[in-house]
Amino acid sequence: MRYIVTGVDGQLASRVAETVLAEVDGRNLTFTCMKKDRIPKDTVQRWENAGVNIFEINYDDIPSMERAFQDGDRIYIVSGLEVGRRVQQHKNAIDSAIKAGISHITYSSFIGATDPNYAHVFVTPDHTATENYLKSTGIAYNAMRNNLYLENYLTMYVMLALMSDNQWLSTAGEGRATLVHKDDCARAAAAALLGKGKDNQAYNIVGSESVSVRDLCNLIKEVSGRDLEYTPVNAEQYYKHLEKLHIPREITGDFSRSPVPFCGDDLVTTDASIKEGLLNVQSDAIEALTGQKPKTARDIIGKYKYIWENNIQNWRDMK
């Protein structure tokens, strides 16, 4: 059985790769990436020494995928980064996997992907289209519907607050959400890739703790000693605040001075979805798939103290 993990030069898929490698002989693994030089050299060397095949592919380059996916049996397809363009890219990856004879696809999706109530959330429509297409092909699959990543609220949002005189603005209001640690998402995805899930099942991959953004702000305030102030705002106020930080409103905007890789439309609508209660989803999928409960904010906060200790001001400087 050969397992394929795509996008291992990214934060989520690299964790999936490591989790799978801990359970499977490297000679039965293929990892793909956009750019091999984005992966630490010692990591590449360790993977290759373990027998892993590593290919550079691009979801826009079908021949590159057809070469990499040859002899594969099950594949993890991580979602692309280019919101709007990635629907076609995901289709290309799915089609290439099927053409290569792969029998099962695990896809990284988002909470509410097939629920019309989530259609206004910036990142949702791409996942809706991809899940619908994946289901239409008839191939066996699992859709891993990840909630918002908990660590983003312990890193980039903290960074923006520290850059704004300790003011943490948000459209999340007093809403609550079961935000999830990326490590837990990776463990669940690896389990599905390795066949520990049920075919043609979508899993809600969420945390075990329902928290508000105010709760997280107060946690950071407690641990860091910084006098952070949580300030709920409306959408237009949040857009204006983000623009002052050089964060473009639209995904097609100028990111050259942006401290984060997210546009205003993304930040405003995803935070607002917390206020609407859309992300306060309960699920035991992570524990069912992995045998371990998801981590809470307090469990992982120590990993991110370098943000305020080193006054990090750009996501590229994050570990």
N, C-alpha and C positions, 0 to 999 in steps of 0.2 A: 504494500500500500504506500503510495507516494502522496504526501501532503504538500500543498503549496500555500505560502503566505505572501500576499502582495503588500507593497508599500512599506517595507521594513526600514526605510530611511525616515519614517515618521514615528511619532511618539507612541501611538496606539499599536500599530502593527508590529513595531519592534518588540513590544512587550508580549504580543501574541507569539511572535517568533521564539522568544526566549522560553516562554511557557511550554510551547510544543517541543522545543529541543530538549527540555528536561525530561520529556516522556518518550520521545521517539529517536531512534538512531538517525544521526544526521545524514547518513547515506540515503535515507528515505524522505528527505526534505528538499524542497526548492523554495528559496526566498527571492522575491523580486523587489526592485527599487527603481525610483526615477534616476537617481544619481548615486553610484556606488561611493563616490568620494564624500558624500554627506554622512556616511556611517564611519564611526571611529575605526581607524586602521586595525587596532587590536581586536575589535569586535569582528571585523571581516576575517581576520586571520584565524580567530578562534572558531568561527563558523566553518570556514573552509577546512581547517584541520579536522573538524568533526565530520567532514564529508558532505556538507551542505552545498548544493548547487545554487549559485547566486547569479541572477540575470538582471540587466538593466532593461526596463520596459517603460512604455508610455501608453496610457489608455487611449491616446489618439493614434498610436502606431500599432495597428492590428498585426502585421507580420512579427513584430517583437514579442507580442503576447503569444502568438501561435507557436513560436519557437520555445518560449519559456514554459508554456503549459503542457508541452508534449510529455506523455507518459504519466501525467498526473491523474489521481483518482478523486481527491477531495481538495477544495480550494477555499481559502478565506479571501474575499474581495473587500478591501477597505474602501470606503467611499472617498471620492476625489475631493479636492479643495475648492475647485472653481465652481461656485454656486451658479446655477443657470446653465453652464456648459457641461456639467458633469453627468446629466441625464444620458446624453449620447455616449459619453465616455464609459459610463457603467454598462450601457447596452453593448458597447464594443467588447468590454471585458467578459461579460456574460456569454456573448456569442462565441468569442474565442475559446472560452473554457468548454463550451458544449462541443465545438468543432474538434477540440483536442481529445474528446472522449471522457472528460471529467464527469463523474456521476453525482456529485453533491457540491452545492455552493453555500457557503456561510457568508452573509453580507452584513456589513455594519450600517444599521439604519438609525432611525430616531423615533422617540416616543410619539405616538399618535400618527404614524406615517399614513395609515389608511383611514383615519378618522377625519371627516370634513371639518370638525370643530377646530382642528389644528392647522388648517390650510393657510391662515394668515401669518403663521410664524415663519420667519424668513427662510429657515433651512428645510422646512418640511416638504414643500412640493417636489423637490428633486428626489427625495426618498419615496414619496408616494408613487411617482412615475416608475422608479426603479423596482420597487416591490411588486407593482402591478405587472411590469414586464417580466420579472423573474418568475412570477406565478404562471404567467401565460405560456412560458416555454415548456412547462411540464417537467423540468428537471427537479430533483429533490433538493430542498433548500432549508436553511434556517435564516430568519431575519432577526438580527440582534438589535433591538430598539433601545439604544442607549439614551439615558436621561442626560441632562447637562452635566458636564464634568465638574466635580466638586473642587478639584485643585485649581480650576480657573478662578474660582471665587476666593481662593487662598493665595493667589499669586497675582494675576494680571489686574483683577479688580482692586486688590490692595495697592498695587503699584500706582494705578490711576488715582486712588484716593490720596496717597502720599504726595503725588504730583499736584494735588488740588487743595493744598492747605488742610489736609486730613479730612476733607469732605467726601464722603462716599455717596454719590448720587446714584439713584436707580429708579426704574419704573416698576420694580417688583413689589412696591408697597409693603404690606404686612403679610403677603402671601407666603405659602410654605411649599417646599419641594423636596423630593427624595433624590437629591443630587448624588452622583455616584463617582467613586474614585476610578480613574482610568485603569489602574492595576486590576481592579475587580472586573471591569469590562473586558480586559484582555484575557483574564482567566476563564471567563464565561465563553468568550469567542473561541478560545483554544479548545475548550471542552466540546463545543458544538462541532468544530472542525474535526475533532478526533472521534466523532460519532456518539457522543454521550447525550445528545438531545434526541428529540423526536422529529422525524422527517416532516417537512412542510409546516413547521411550527414557528410562529413569531414569538420571541421572548422579550418581555419588558425588563430591561437591565437597569435596575434602579438601586439606590442606597436603602439602608435599613432605618435611616433616621429622617424624619420630616423636619426640615429646618427652614427658617426665614433668612433672608439676606441680612436683616438686622441682627439675628442670632450670630451669623458668621462675622459681621463687623464687630460685635461685642467680644467674640472669642479672640479675634486678632488684637483688639484693644487690650484684653486681659493678658495675653501671652507676650505681646510686643512692648507693652507699656506706652504705646503711641496713643494720643488722644483723638482717636478717630470718631467721626460723627456721621451716623447714617441719616441720609436725607432723601425721603421719597419725593419724586418729582413726576410731572406729566411728560408725555412723549416729546413735545416740542422743547421743553426745558432741558430734557436729557440730550436731544440732538444738539442743541446750542452748546451745552457743556462739552460734549464729545468733539465738536468742531473746534473748540478752543484748544483742545489737546491734539489737534491735527489728525483726528480720526474722520475719514470721509463718510458721508452719509450713505453713499451707494457703493456696491462692490466694485464698480468700474471706476471709482474715484482714485485720487492720488494718495498712495500709501507711503510715499517716500519719507514722510516725517511722522508717520503714525507709530505710537509706542506699542500697538497691539495689531495682530493680523486680522481683526474683525472690523467690519464696517458698522456705521451707525444703525442701519436697518436691522442688522443682526442683533446687536446689543440691546436696542430698544425693544424689539419684538420678543426676544427670548426672555428678557427680564419681565416684560409685561405678561408673558404667559405664566410666570410664577404667580403674579398677582391674580390672574384669572383662575388659578387652581389647576391648570392643565398639567402641571408637572409634579403634582403631589400624588403620584401613582404608586400603589402598593403592589409588590411582587416579591416572591421568594425564589425567582429564577436563578439568581446567582448562587444561592446556597444549594438549590436543587441540582444545579449543573456541576458545582465545584466542591460541595461539602463544607464550604466556609461562608460565614456571614460577611456581608460587605463592611468595609471600614467606615468609620464615622469621621467627621471633621477633626475632632479632638485626637483621634487615633493617628492622623497623618500630619497634623499641623507642624510638628517638629521638622519635617522634611523641607519646609518652605520658609523657615525663619530667615534664611539668607536674603529674602526679598527686602525686608526692612533693615536687616543688619548691614547689608551692602548697598542699600538705597538703589536697587535696580530700577531702571527707568525705561527699559525696552525689552520686549519679549525675546529678542535674539540673545540677550545676555542671561536668560534663564537657563537653569540646569535641566 
